[in-house]
Amino acid sequence: MERAIGRWAIEHSNFRPRQSTKVALFFYKRWGMNLIGRPNFISSSSWFDGADFSKITLTEGCTISRETRFLTHDWSKYNIGLAIGDGKVSVKSIVRPIHVGEYSFIGAGSLLMPGTTIGRGCVIGAGSVVRGNIPDFSLVIGNPAQIICDTRDYYKKGEPLSD
């Protein structure tokens, strides 16, 4: 019941970005999310996998754009076990952590898969599907996400990503 109320409060607190982030942080911390420092912004439309909030770590200055999804669990092996007729189905769910590094930016509509670690100062482009380890200062886009340049170079260039 508390999670339903919390989710409602987060979704309906989008009247001011700073206020909605405060509301979200209150509930996410209460539910066990690891917060190291204070994230810059968390969109009220972001979705964090409720399987285990303790597997998600957000750090100082990170920004989570609208409609991003954090998926910490994978039920596919369970379903495959059922499909092949494995009577035991020994693997039920795989749960792996997600870590977002300091001052990283997660673009709108991105999906972070189980076991993803994003380094410091990274930019994840809108709509990217990210899996694995992303080194510090990487600019990542696509499905599957690929590193296209160093964010320090991108910052110095001062031009939009559309090139």
C-alpha positions as CSV (number, residue, x, y, z in Angstrom):
1,M,0.0,0.0,0.0
2,E,2.8,2.4,0.9
3,R,4.5,1.8,-2.5
4,A,1.2,2.6,-4.3
5,I,0.8,5.8,-2.3
6,G,4.5,6.7,-2.9
7,R,4.3,6.0,-6.6
8,W,1.2,8.2,-6.8
9,A,2.9,11.0,-4.9
10,I,6.0,10.9,-7.1
11,E,4.0,10.8,-10.4
12,H,1.8,13.8,-9.2
13,S,4.6,15.9,-7.8
14,N,5.8,17.2,-11.2
15,F,4.7,20.7,-10.6
16,R,8.3,21.8,-9.8
17,P,11.4,19.8,-10.8
18,R,13.2,20.4,-7.5
19,Q,10.1,19.5,-5.5
20,S,9.4,16.3,-7.4
21,T,13.0,15.2,-7.0
22,K,12.7,15.8,-3.2
23,V,9.5,13.7,-3.1
24,A,11.1,10.9,-5.2
25,L,14.2,10.8,-3.1
26,F,12.2,10.6,0.1
27,F,10.4,7.5,-1.1
28,Y,13.3,5.8,-2.9
29,K,15.5,6.1,0.1
30,R,12.7,4.8,2.3
31,W,12.3,1.8,0.0
32,G,16.1,1.0,0.2
33,M,17.6,2.7,-2.8
34,N,21.3,3.6,-2.4
35,L,21.8,7.3,-2.6
36,I,25.4,8.6,-2.5
37,G,25.2,12.3,-2.3
38,R,22.2,14.1,-3.9
39,P,21.1,13.5,-7.5
40,N,20.5,16.7,-9.5
41,F,17.1,15.7,-10.9
42,I,14.9,12.6,-11.1
43,S,11.9,12.9,-13.4
44,S,8.6,11.9,-11.9
45,S,7.9,9.7,-15.0
46,S,11.1,7.6,-14.4
47,W,10.5,4.0,-13.5
48,F,12.7,2.0,-11.1
49,D,12.3,-1.7,-10.9
50,G,10.6,-2.5,-7.5
51,A,12.0,-6.0,-7.3
52,D,14.9,-4.8,-5.1
53,F,15.5,-1.0,-4.7
54,S,18.7,-1.8,-2.8
55,K,20.2,-2.9,-6.1
56,I,20.0,0.7,-7.5
57,T,22.6,3.3,-6.7
58,L,22.3,6.9,-7.7
59,T,25.2,9.3,-7.0
60,E,25.9,13.0,-6.5
61,G,24.7,15.3,-9.3
62,C,23.3,12.6,-11.6
63,T,20.3,13.5,-13.8
64,I,17.5,11.0,-14.7
65,S,15.4,12.3,-17.5
66,R,11.7,11.5,-18.2
67,E,10.5,8.0,-18.9
68,T,13.8,6.3,-18.2
69,R,13.6,2.7,-16.9
70,F,15.9,0.9,-14.5
71,L,15.5,-2.9,-14.8
72,T,17.3,-4.9,-12.1
73,H,15.8,-8.3,-12.7
74,D,15.5,-10.8,-15.5
75,W,12.8,-13.6,-15.6
76,S,13.7,-14.8,-19.1
77,K,15.6,-17.9,-17.9
78,Y,12.7,-19.0,-15.7
79,N,10.4,-18.8,-18.8
80,I,12.9,-20.7,-20.9
81,G,13.0,-23.4,-18.3
82,L,9.2,-23.7,-18.4
83,A,9.3,-23.7,-22.3
84,I,11.8,-26.6,-22.5
85,G,9.9,-28.6,-19.9
86,D,12.5,-28.5,-17.1
87,G,10.4,-29.8,-14.2
88,K,12.7,-28.1,-11.6
89,V,13.2,-24.7,-13.1
90,S,16.2,-24.0,-10.8
91,V,16.7,-20.4,-12.0
92,K,13.7,-18.2,-10.9
93,S,15.0,-14.6,-11.4
94,I,18.4,-13.0,-11.9
95,V,18.7,-9.8,-10.0
96,R,21.8,-7.6,-10.7
97,P,22.6,-4.0,-9.6
98,I,22.6,-0.8,-11.5
99,H,25.0,2.1,-10.6
100,V,24.8,5.6,-12.0
101,G,28.1,7.5,-11.5
102,E,28.5,11.1,-10.4
103,Y,27.3,13.9,-12.7
104,S,26.1,11.5,-15.3
105,F,23.1,12.3,-17.5
106,I,20.5,9.6,-18.5
107,G,18.6,10.7,-21.5
108,A,14.8,10.5,-21.9
109,G,13.4,7.0,-22.6
110,S,16.6,5.1,-21.9
111,L,16.5,1.6,-20.5
112,L,19.2,0.4,-18.1
113,M,19.5,-3.4,-18.0
114,P,20.5,-5.5,-15.0
115,G,24.2,-5.4,-14.2
116,T,24.8,-1.9,-15.7
117,T,27.4,0.4,-14.3
118,I,27.7,3.9,-15.6
119,G,30.8,5.8,-14.8
120,R,31.4,9.4,-13.8
121,G,30.5,12.2,-16.2
122,C,28.7,10.0,-18.8
123,V,25.9,11.0,-21.1
124,I,23.4,8.3,-22.1
125,G,21.6,9.5,-25.2
126,A,17.8,9.4,-25.4
127,G,16.2,6.0,-26.1
128,S,19.4,4.1,-25.5
129,V,19.4,0.5,-24.2
130,V,22.4,0.2,-21.9
131,R,24.0,-3.0,-20.6
132,G,27.4,-3.7,-19.0
133,N,30.1,-1.3,-17.9
134,I,30.3,2.2,-19.3
135,P,33.7,3.9,-18.6
136,D,34.0,7.4,-17.1
137,F,33.3,10.3,-19.4
138,S,31.7,8.3,-22.2
139,L,28.9,9.5,-24.5
140,V,26.7,6.5,-25.3
141,I,23.8,6.3,-27.8
142,G,21.8,3.6,-29.5
143,N,20.2,0.2,-29.2
144,P,22.3,-1.5,-28.2
145,A,24.2,1.4,-26.7
146,Q,27.6,2.2,-28.1
147,I,30.3,4.6,-27.0
148,I,30.7,7.3,-29.6
149,C,33.1,9.7,-28.0
150,D,34.5,11.2,-24.8
151,T,32.1,13.6,-23.1
152,R,35.0,16.1,-22.4
153,D,35.6,16.3,-26.2
154,Y,31.8,16.7,-26.8
155,Y,31.6,19.4,-24.1
156,K,34.5,21.4,-25.7
157,K,33.0,21.0,-29.2
158,G,29.9,22.9,-28.0
159,E,27.7,21.5,-30.8
160,P,24.5,19.4,-30.6
161,L,24.6,15.6,-30.9
162,S,22.8,15.5,-34.2
163,D,26.0,15.4,-36.3
